[in-house]
Amino acid sequence: MMKRVAILAVLILQSSLLFAQDLDKSSINSTPAIVKPARDFLMVNFGYNGWASKPDTVKLKSFGYNFSAALCYDFPINKSHLSFAPGLGISTNVVYLDGQVLPFTDTGALASSAHFLPDTSHYKRYKFVTTYLQAPFELRYFGNKQNRNQGFKAAIGIDVGLLLGSHTKGILPVNGVDVNIKQASKEYQNIWNMAAHVRVGWGHITLFGSYNVTTLFKQNEGPKITPFSVGLSLTGL
């Protein structure tokens, strides 16, 4: 009787060991579960905005800024670390003129194009603002497929923008009171805007750089100016 019990115990032990080995093999060969399938649905950029290739006759102060926000949808490319993401959002670009104005109400010879003229009214501050409806298209790389909120990230893409509006706004002292003077016009600007961009970073925070392929003003209707921007990008969801 004892001999039969011993044989049965050995058989049960061998079966248990084989089952445990099968579990170990399956756990090793199985693909790690995705912890949080984040798609960087929301993308917010804030940074410095400047004008490249502008003529020496155009004077800017040291700081201009860019703000943009977009909702994107991420399409993974097979089971790779890559994905494609189109989106839709809005972008605002601001530069401050240094001792100059950009009048939109001139008549006569100056009315045929955008001209930067000396500030004879002595504004405290004078800025030029453009706003675009923007569609970003990105090819993305995620170092961590299981949790895209962590790990290395990189992206290259283009931004296609439709000009919604542009205006100048100055603060002019009048009898000790600051008066805001605003002029709006889209007459001289290119309606369509296209820029190439790149993003590199870790987790939710990346550095971005953007450089326009198109010029700010239409041909022969203003100086040849190419906007660019660099800054921080926050992504998530």
PyMOL commands that set and color helices and strands:
alter all, ss='L'
color gray80, all
select helices_A, chain A and resi 2-29+108-112
alter helices_A, ss='H'
color red, helices_A
select strands_A, chain A and resi 42-52+65-72+75-76+82-96+100-101+117-118+125-142+152-174+177-184+192-202+205-212+226-236
alter strands_A, ss='S'
color yellow, strands_A
deselect
rebuild
show_as cartoon
